[in-house]
């Protein structure tokens, strides 16, 4: 009876590793799509207002930008992954302004565990974890936008307009 060569065993192990990694990446991308759909549904916002981006590149908005997709997910060697989301918080004709956040996640056994980068609260796909995450994103976004509005209202003469308001200058009343 012929035994497998040691070299063949190494080749088979490598092929299995590549196959397992490909499957893991596919499952992560499906999770990202599920998360995006859940956010859009929870917020009841048009899908065109929710963008995805590669975290290391950052979010850059241009007038005809591609919305991004699950392929923007970045993977670390320890199995964790990152995806960036940008939510355009202007509903109509106002200047585009975005609330951005990065989701850190990893699959352990059959569940995904995820959180906003630099946030202590962690969620999982178990039970209503995605819905709880959507509620958390809403609360964090609302708090952030309200804080930005308060800062703007405290210093209305500065040139910056952090949430899309235009500073109106009073006329001096002089006519030429």
C-alpha positions in Angstrom: 0.0 0.0 0.0 1.3 3.4 -1.0 1.5 6.1 1.7 1.1 9.8 0.9 4.4 11.6 0.7 5.1 14.2 3.3 5.2 16.8 0.5 1.7 15.8 -0.6 0.4 16.1 3.0 1.8 19.6 3.1 0.2 20.5 -0.2 -3.2 19.1 1.0 -2.9 21.1 4.3 -2.2 24.3 2.4 -5.1 23.7 0.0 -7.4 23.0 3.0 -6.2 26.2 4.7 -6.8 28.3 1.6 -10.3 26.8 1.2 -11.1 27.4 4.9 -9.9 31.0 4.6 -12.0 31.6 1.4 -15.1 30.2 3.2 -14.4 32.4 6.2 -14.1 35.5 4.0 -17.3 34.6 2.2 -19.2 34.2 5.5 -17.8 37.5 6.7 -18.9 39.3 3.6 -22.4 37.8 4.0 -22.5 39.1 7.6 -21.5 42.6 6.4 -24.3 42.5 3.8 -26.8 41.4 6.5 -25.6 44.1 8.8 -25.9 46.8 6.1 -29.4 45.6 5.2 -30.5 45.5 8.9 -29.2 49.1 9.5 -31.0 50.4 6.4 -34.2 48.7 7.5 -33.9 49.7 11.1 -33.2 53.3 10.3 -35.7 53.2 7.5 -33.3 55.1 5.3 -32.8 54.6 1.6 -29.9 52.2 0.8 -28.4 55.0 -1.2 -27.7 56.9 2.0 -25.6 54.1 3.6 -22.1 53.6 2.2 -19.4 51.1 3.0 -15.6 51.7 2.8 -12.2 50.2 3.5 -11.2 51.4 7.0 -7.5 51.9 6.1 -8.4 54.1 3.2 -11.0 56.1 5.1 -14.2 57.4 3.7 -14.0 59.9 0.8 -17.2 61.2 -0.7 -17.4 62.3 -4.3 -20.5 63.2 -6.3 -20.6 59.9 -8.2 -19.2 57.6 -5.7 -19.8 53.8 -5.7 -21.7 52.9 -2.6 -19.1 50.3 -1.6 -19.8 46.7 -0.8 -18.8 43.8 1.3 -15.6 43.4 -0.6 -14.3 46.5 1.2 -14.0 44.3 4.3 -10.4 44.2 5.5 -9.0 41.1 7.3 -6.3 40.7 9.9 -4.3 37.6 10.4 -6.0 36.7 13.6 -9.4 36.3 11.9 -10.8 39.7 12.9 -12.2 41.9 10.2 -13.1 45.6 9.7 -15.6 47.4 7.6 -16.4 51.1 7.5 -19.9 52.5 7.3 -20.9 56.1 6.4 -24.4 57.3 6.8 -25.4 60.4 5.0 -27.5 62.2 7.6 -28.9 64.9 5.3 -32.3 63.8 4.0 -32.9 66.2 1.1 -31.0 69.0 -0.6 -28.7 70.0 2.2 -24.9 69.7 1.9 -23.8 66.0 2.3 -22.7 65.2 5.8 -21.8 61.8 7.1 -21.7 59.9 10.4 -19.0 57.3 10.0 -18.1 54.3 12.1 -16.0 51.2 11.8 -17.3 47.8 12.7 -14.8 45.3 14.1 -16.0 41.7 14.0 -14.9 38.0 14.2 -16.7 34.7 13.8 -16.3 32.3 16.7 -18.0 28.9 16.3 -21.3 29.7 14.5 -21.8 33.3 15.8 -20.3 36.7 14.8 -19.2 39.0 17.6 -18.9 42.6 16.7 -18.6 46.2 18.0 -17.9 49.7 16.9 -14.2 50.2 16.8 -13.1 51.9 20.1 -16.5 51.2 21.8 -16.7 48.8 24.7 -20.1 47.4 23.9 -20.0 44.1 22.1 -22.8 42.4 20.2 -23.3 38.9 18.7 -25.6 37.5 16.0 -27.2 35.4 18.6 -30.8 36.3 19.4 -31.5 39.9 18.6 -27.9 41.0 18.6 -28.0 42.7 15.2 -31.2 44.6 16.1 -29.5 45.7 19.4 -26.5 46.9 17.5 -28.7 48.9 15.2 -30.3 50.6 18.2 -26.9 51.3 19.6 -25.7 52.8 16.3 -28.8 55.0 16.3 -28.2 56.2 19.9 -24.5 56.9 19.3 -25.2 58.7 16.1 -28.0 60.8 17.6 -25.8 61.7 20.6 -22.9 62.6 18.3 -25.0 64.8 16.1 -26.7 66.6 19.0 -23.2 67.3 20.5 -22.0 68.7 17.2 -25.1 70.9 17.0 -24.5 72.2 20.6 -20.9 73.0 19.7 -22.0 74.8 16.6 -24.6 76.8 18.5 -22.1 77.8 21.1 -19.8 79.3 18.5 -21.9 80.5 15.6 -19.4 83.1 14.3 -16.7 80.5 13.5 -16.3 79.5 9.9 -16.8 75.8 10.4 -20.2 74.3 9.9 -20.0 70.9 11.4 -23.5 69.6 10.6 -24.3 71.3 7.3 -25.5 74.7 8.5 -24.4 77.8 6.7 -23.4 80.7 8.8 -25.4 83.8 7.9 -23.6 87.1 8.2 -25.6 90.1 9.3 -25.5 93.0 6.9 -24.0 96.2 8.2 -26.9 98.2 6.9 -24.7 100.3 4.7 -25.8 100.9 1.2 -23.5 101.8 -1.6 
